[in-house]
Amino acid sequence: MLNANPLELLHETICKLHFRGTGFYPFFAKYYTAKLSKIKILNDPVHGFIRIPRDIIFKLMEDPYFQRLRRIKQLGLTDMVYPGALHTRFHHALGALYLMGLALENLKMKGVDITDEEAEAAQIAILLHDIGHGPFSHTLEDVLSEGVHHEDITLMFMERLNIKYEGRLQLAIEIFKGAYPKKFLYQLVSSQLDVDRLDYLNRDSFYTGVHEGVIGSDRIIMMMNVVNNELVIEEKGIYSIEKFLLARRFMYWQVYQHKTVIAAEEMLIKILERAKTLASEGKKLFATPALEYFLYHKINKHAYQSDSKVLDNFALLDDNDVMASIKAWTVNEDTVLSLLCRKLINRDLLRIEIHDQPISKDRIDSLSKQAASLYGIPENMAHHFVFSNKVENSAYSAESVQINIMMKDGSMHDIAEASDQYDLGSLSKKVKKYFICYPKQIQQ
């Protein structure tokens, strides 16, 4: 022991203390005593110490494509309601990587055949699963690029990185696309009970301070198993899954679709839509180079496929580009754009009402006339300040890949059927809500 590397000894001690009592201790106590050429440890406020398990993972983390995630907030404009919600996609990706490592080792200990190459690929897939997100995560997804999902862009980035790293990501790409025969590896990356959700629920709960969203991710992972190449949960974990589904429903309406968050993000969308309209009319707008490219070009899936410059510019685009431009637009000569920008920057948000039924056209027309008079703008421009839409969600979809519970007798039951504590079937029903936004100065 006297000849051991002091850093290795320190790292072994830290990891043993961190995993003691978790059920993963026997594996990690053995694993971390191995001679390691490089030790990379990050201290995460949610999971504690996270070791970067492979050199290729560290290289990918250091890549500019991944580093961009430091500049994209996980929850868009949710910090306007929960001031602590300033964590980034970078944080989340590392947390998901950590949980993927736990899940893979748990399955290995239960005799599931997972090769070292497959484990590496699954970890790469989850590390990069959000690399295609644009500014403010989901908020501007359909505004900057028409009909292009962030997963499409993620795949484009992964294919580029695969070339850069001489085919090292090929298996990860197959897993990410769901094309690999071992379906459970894809389910760990993307399903109704993936490590992505296990991380973001706890992480978003931590940073917003909304404790109802906290779930027992360690226990859920310990209860995972594989049957016929599909991920299942052992019967002992049924209550943890019930809590997971209920927490997800709660977080959706209390955080992700909080009505004030909806108002702020809809205003952000209106700002970018107005800026793109002005750009299409030939008006010169201040914008960072990356954002300027998306304002003055029509970007769709074909554009990404036919011109490599589109992805090059997207790789430079983050929250900072949008907010810097919005700050400059607060004094733009266009009344609609400047007013919307000042309101968002100063958190002078539109009033929002939530209803169970669609908003009547008569009410929208009446509010639009009042808004036009209030701001001195043509009535056909009032839709930037008065608008209606809907939001919907179901915490669990039995029509998608189910969460199967493996009973003690070996039989499989969907969680909605297996639960004896809650009517989880109701969670599979889509809840639809309608909202209308309009200026607070209008009296109702």
C-alpha positions in Angstrom: 0.0 0.0 0.0 2.9 2.3 0.6 3.6 2.4 -3.2 0.0 3.2 -4.1 -0.8 6.4 -5.8 -2.2 8.8 -3.1 -4.9 10.1 -5.5 -6.1 6.6 -6.1 -6.3 5.9 -2.3 -8.2 9.1 -1.8 -10.6 8.3 -4.6 -11.2 4.8 -3.3 -12.0 6.1 0.1 -14.4 8.7 -1.2 -16.2 6.2 -3.4 -16.5 3.6 -0.6 -18.0 6.2 1.7 -20.4 7.4 -1.0 -21.7 4.0 -2.0 -21.6 2.3 1.5 -25.1 1.1 2.3 -26.5 1.6 -1.2 -26.4 -2.0 -2.4 -23.7 -1.0 -4.9 -20.9 -1.0 -2.4 -19.5 -4.5 -3.1 -19.0 -3.8 -6.7 -17.6 -0.3 -6.3 -15.3 -1.2 -3.4 -13.7 -3.7 -5.7 -13.8 -1.6 -8.8 -12.2 1.5 -7.4 -9.2 -0.3 -6.0 -8.0 -1.0 -9.5 -5.0 0.9 -10.8 -6.4 3.9 -12.8 -4.3 5.9 -15.2 -6.5 8.9 -14.9 -8.9 9.9 -12.3 -11.7 12.4 -13.2 -14.2 13.2 -10.4 -17.0 15.8 -10.4 -19.0 16.8 -7.4 -22.6 16.9 -8.3 -25.1 18.5 -5.8 -27.7 15.8 -6.5 -25.7 12.6 -6.7 -22.5 13.5 -4.9 -19.2 12.4 -6.4 -19.4 11.3 -10.0 -16.4 9.5 -11.6 -16.0 9.8 -15.3 -15.7 6.1 -16.2 -13.9 6.1 -19.5 -11.4 8.2 -21.5 -13.8 8.4 -24.4 -16.5 9.8 -22.1 -14.1 12.5 -20.9 -13.1 13.3 -24.4 -16.8 13.7 -25.4 -17.4 15.9 -22.4 -14.6 18.2 -23.4 -15.9 18.5 -27.0 -17.3 21.9 -27.9 -20.6 20.3 -28.9 -21.1 19.0 -25.4 -19.7 22.0 -23.6 -22.4 24.1 -25.3 -24.9 22.4 -22.9 -23.4 24.5 -20.1 -25.0 27.5 -21.7 -28.5 26.0 -22.1 -30.8 26.0 -19.1 -32.5 22.7 -18.3 -35.9 24.4 -17.6 -36.1 27.3 -20.0 -37.6 30.3 -18.2 -38.8 28.4 -15.1 -36.5 30.5 -13.0 -39.0 33.3 -13.4 -41.2 31.3 -11.0 -38.6 29.2 -9.2 -35.4 31.4 -8.9 -33.2 28.4 -8.2 -34.0 26.7 -11.5 -30.8 27.8 -13.2 -29.2 24.4 -13.7 -28.2 23.4 -17.2 -28.5 20.5 -19.7 -24.8 19.9 -18.9 -25.7 19.1 -15.2 -28.5 16.8 -16.3 -26.4 14.9 -18.8 -23.8 14.1 -16.2 -26.4 13.0 -13.7 -28.0 10.7 -16.3 -24.5 9.3 -17.1 -24.0 8.5 -13.4 -27.4 6.7 -13.1 -26.7 4.8 -16.3 -23.5 3.4 -14.7 -25.5 2.3 -11.6 -28.2 0.7 -13.8 -25.7 -1.2 -15.9 -23.7 -2.6 -13.0 -26.9 -3.6 -11.2 -28.1 -5.6 -14.2 -24.6 -7.2 -14.6 -24.7 -8.3 -11.0 -28.1 -10.0 -11.7 -26.5 -11.9 -14.5 -27.7 -9.8 -17.5 -25.2 -10.2 -20.4 -23.8 -6.7 -21.0 -20.4 -6.5 -22.7 -17.9 -3.8 -21.9 -18.4 -2.4 -25.4 -22.2 -2.3 -24.9 -21.8 -0.6 -21.5 -19.6 2.0 -23.0 -22.0 2.6 -25.8 -25.0 3.0 -23.5 -23.1 5.5 -21.4 -22.2 7.5 -24.5 -25.8 7.4 -25.7 -27.1 8.8 -22.4 -24.3 11.4 -22.1 -25.2 12.8 -25.5 -28.9 12.3 -25.5 -29.7 16.0 -25.1 -26.8 17.4 -27.1 -29.3 18.5 -29.8 -31.2 20.9 -27.6 -31.4 24.5 -28.7 -31.7 27.7 -26.6 -34.0 27.4 -23.6 -34.4 23.7 -24.2 -37.9 22.8 -25.6 -39.2 26.4 -25.7 -37.9 27.5 -29.1 -37.6 24.0 -30.7 -40.2 24.7 -33.4 -39.4 28.4 -33.8 -35.8 28.3 -34.9 -36.0 25.1 -36.9 -39.3 24.1 -38.4 -40.3 20.5 -37.9 -36.9 19.5 -36.6 -36.9 17.7 -33.2 -34.0 18.0 -30.9 -33.4 14.3 -31.2 -32.9 14.7 -34.9 -30.2 17.2 -34.2 -28.7 15.0 -31.5 -28.3 12.2 -34.0 -26.6 14.6 -36.4 -24.1 15.7 -33.8 -23.5 12.0 -32.8 -22.7 11.1 -36.4 -20.2 13.9 -36.7 -18.6 12.9 -33.4 -18.5 9.3 -34.7 -16.4 10.4 -37.6 -14.1 12.5 -35.4 -13.6 9.5 -33.1 -13.1 7.0 -35.9 -16.3 5.0 -35.4 -16.2 4.8 -31.6 -19.8 6.0 -31.4 -21.3 3.6 -33.9 -22.8 1.2 -31.3 -24.0 4.2 -29.2 -25.9 5.5 -32.3 -27.6 2.2 -32.8 -28.7 2.1 -29.2 -29.9 5.7 -29.3 -32.0 5.0 -32.4 -33.4 1.9 -30.9 -31.9 -0.3 -33.6 -29.7 -2.5 -31.4 -31.1 -6.0 -30.6 -30.8 -5.6 -26.8 -33.9 -3.4 -26.4 -33.3 -2.9 -22.7 -30.3 -0.7 -23.5 -32.5 1.6 -25.6 -35.1 1.6 -22.8 -32.5 2.8 -20.3 -31.9 5.8 -22.6 -35.4 6.5 -23.8 -38.6 5.0 -22.4 -41.2 5.7 -19.7 -38.8 4.7 -17.0 -35.4 5.7 -18.3 -32.4 7.1 -16.5 -33.1 10.4 -18.2 -36.3 10.8 -16.2 -34.8 9.4 -13.1 -32.3 12.2 -13.1 -34.3 15.1 -14.2 -37.1 14.6 -11.7 -34.7 14.6 -8.7 -32.6 17.3 -10.2 -35.5 19.6 -11.1 -37.0 19.0 -7.7 -33.6 19.9 -6.1 -33.1 23.2 -8.0 -36.8 24.4 -7.8 -37.2 23.4 -4.2 -40.4 21.4 -5.1 -39.9 18.4 -2.9 -42.9 16.5 -4.1 -41.0 15.6 -7.2 -38.3 13.7 -5.3 -38.1 10.0 -6.2 -36.1 7.0 -5.0 -34.0 6.6 -8.1 -31.4 4.3 -6.4 -34.1 1.9 -5.3 -35.8 2.0 -8.7 -32.5 1.1 -10.3 -31.9 -1.7 -7.8 -35.3 -3.2 -8.7 -34.5 -3.2 -12.5 -34.1 -6.5 -14.3 -34.2 -7.8 -17.9 -36.7 -10.4 -19.3 -36.7 -11.3 -23.0 -34.4 -8.4 -23.7 -36.8 -5.9 -22.2 -36.5 -3.8 -19.0 -38.8 -4.8 -16.1 -39.2 -3.9 -12.5 -39.2 -6.5 -9.8 -42.4 -6.7 -7.7 -40.6 -5.2 -4.6 -40.2 -2.0 -6.5 -43.8 -1.4 -7.3 -44.3 1.3 -4.7 -41.3 3.2 -5.9 -42.7 3.2 -9.5 -46.1 4.4 -8.2 -44.3 7.3 -6.5 -42.3 8.0 -9.7 -45.4 8.3 -11.8 -47.2 10.5 -9.3 -44.2 12.7 -8.9 -43.9 13.1 -12.6 -47.6 14.2 -12.9 -47.1 16.6 -10.0 -43.9 18.1 -11.5 -45.5 18.6 -14.9 -48.3 20.8 -13.6 -46.6 22.4 -10.7 -43.2 23.2 -12.5 -42.9 22.3 -16.2 -46.4 23.7 -17.0 -46.8 26.2 -14.2 -49.1 28.9 -15.7 -46.5 31.7 -15.2 -43.8 29.7 -16.9 -46.2 29.1 -19.8 -46.8 32.9 -20.0 -43.1 33.7 -20.0 -42.2 31.0 -22.6 -45.0 31.9 -24.9 -43.8 35.5 -24.8 -40.3 34.3 -25.7 -41.8 32.5 -28.7 -43.7 35.6 -29.7 -40.5 37.6 -29.6 -38.6 35.2 -31.9 -41.6 34.9 -34.2 -41.8 38.7 -34.5 -38.0 39.0 -35.1 -38.2 36.3 -37.8 -41.1 38.2 -39.5 -39.1 41.4 -39.5 -36.0 39.6 -40.8 -38.1 38.2 -43.7 -39.2 41.7 -44.5 -35.6 42.7 -44.9 -35.4 44.7 -41.6 -31.9 44.7 -40.1 -31.9 43.4 -36.5 -29.1 43.2 -34.1 -28.3 39.6 -33.4 -25.3 37.4 -32.5 -23.9 35.7 -35.7 -25.4 32.3 -34.7 -28.9 33.7 -34.1 -28.7 36.0 -37.1 -28.2 32.9 -39.3 -31.5 31.4 -38.0 -33.4 34.6 -38.2 -32.5 35.3 -41.9 -32.7 31.7 -43.2 -35.6 29.3 -43.5 -34.4 26.3 -41.6 -36.1 22.9 -41.9 -34.9 19.3 -41.9 -33.9 19.5 -45.5 -31.7 22.5 -44.8 -29.8 20.5 -42.1 -29.4 17.6 -44.5 -28.3 19.7 -47.5 -26.0 22.3 -45.9 -23.4 21.5 -43.2 -23.4 25.2 -42.3 -26.8 24.9 -40.6 -25.5 22.4 -38.0 -22.3 24.5 -37.7 -24.3 27.5 -36.7 -26.6 25.5 -34.5 -23.5 24.3 -32.6 -22.8 28.0 -31.7 -26.3 28.8 -30.6 -27.3 28.9 -26.9 -29.3 30.9 -24.4 -26.8 33.7 -24.3 -27.3 34.5 -28.0 -31.1 34.9 -27.5 -31.0 36.9 -24.4 -28.3 39.3 -25.6 -30.3 39.9 -28.7 -33.5 40.4 -26.7 -31.8 43.0 -24.5 -30.8 44.9 -27.7 -34.3 44.7 -29.1 -35.8 46.5 -26.1 -35.0 49.7 -27.9 -35.9 48.5 -31.4 -38.0 50.8 -33.5 -40.6 48.1 -34.0 -43.2 48.8 -31.3 -44.3 45.1 -31.0 -40.8 43.7 -30.7 -39.4 46.3 -28.3 -42.5 46.1 -26.1 -42.5 42.3 -25.8 -38.7 42.4 -25.1 -39.0 45.0 -22.4 -41.8 43.0 -20.8 -39.9 39.8 -20.7 -36.6 41.3 -19.6 -38.3 43.1 -16.7 -40.6 40.2 -15.9 -43.7 42.2 -16.7 -45.5 39.2 -18.0 -48.8 38.9 -19.6 -51.7 37.7 -17.5 -52.6 34.1 -18.1 -55.8 32.2 -17.3 -56.2 28.4 -17.4 -59.5 26.9 -18.3 -61.0 23.4 -18.9 -62.7 24.5 -22.2 -61.4 26.3 -25.3 -61.4 30.1 -25.1 -64.2 31.6 -27.2 -63.4 33.6 -30.3 -65.6 36.4 -29.1 -63.5 36.8 -26.0 -60.2 36.7 -27.9 -61.5 39.3 -30.4 -62.6 41.6 -27.5 -59.3 41.4 -25.7 -57.4 41.9 -29.0 -59.3 45.2 -29.6 -58.5 46.4 -26.1 -54.8 45.5 -26.5 -54.5 47.3 -29.8 -56.0 50.4 -28.2 -53.8 50.1 -25.2 -50.5 49.9 -27.1 -51.5 52.0 -30.1 -51.0 49.2 -32.6 -53.1 47.9 -35.5 -55.6 45.3 -34.5 -54.0 42.7 -36.7 -50.8 43.0 -34.6 -52.6 42.4 -31.3 -52.2 38.6 -31.6 -48.7 39.1 -30.2 -50.2 40.2 -26.9 -53.5 38.3 -26.9 -53.4 34.6 -27.8 -54.8 31.3 -26.7 -53.5 27.7 -26.9 -53.6 24.4 -25.0 -51.3 22.2 -23.0 -51.7 18.5 -22.4 -50.0 15.7 -20.6 -50.3 12.1 -19.4 -47.9 10.9 -16.7 -48.1 7.4 -18.1 -49.0 6.0 -21.5 -50.1 2.3 -21.6 -50.1 2.5 -25.4 -46.4 3.2 -25.4 -43.7 0.8 -24.1 -45.2 -0.2 -20.8 -43.6 -0.3 -17.4 -43.8 -4.0 -16.7 -43.8 -5.4 -13.2 -42.3 -8.9 -12.8 -44.3 -10.6 -10.1 -42.8 -13.2 -7.7 -44.3 -16.0 -9.8 -42.6 -14.7 -12.9 -45.7 -13.3 -14.6 -45.6 -9.8 -16.1 -48.2 -7.1 -15.4 -48.4 -3.5 -16.5 -47.9 -1.1 -13.6 -51.4 0.3 -14.1 -52.8 -3.2 -13.5 -50.3 -4.3 -10.8 -50.8 -1.3 -8.5 -53.1 -1.9 -5.6 -52.7 1.5 -4.0 -53.6 4.0 -6.7 -55.8 4.2 -9.7 -52.8 4.5 -12.0 -55.0 4.0 -15.0 -56.2 7.5 -14.6 -52.6 8.7 -15.1 -52.7 7.4 -18.6 -55.5 9.7 -19.5 -54.4 12.9 -21.2 -55.2 16.0 -19.2 -55.8 18.9 -21.5 -56.0 22.5 -20.4 -56.6 25.7 -22.4 -55.0 29.0 -21.6 -55.3 32.6 -22.8 -52.7 35.4 -22.3 -53.4 39.1 -22.4 -52.0 42.4 -20.9 -52.5 42.9 -17.2 -53.7 46.4 -17.8 -56.9 45.2 -19.4 -59.6 45.0 -16.9 -62.0 42.0 -17.0 
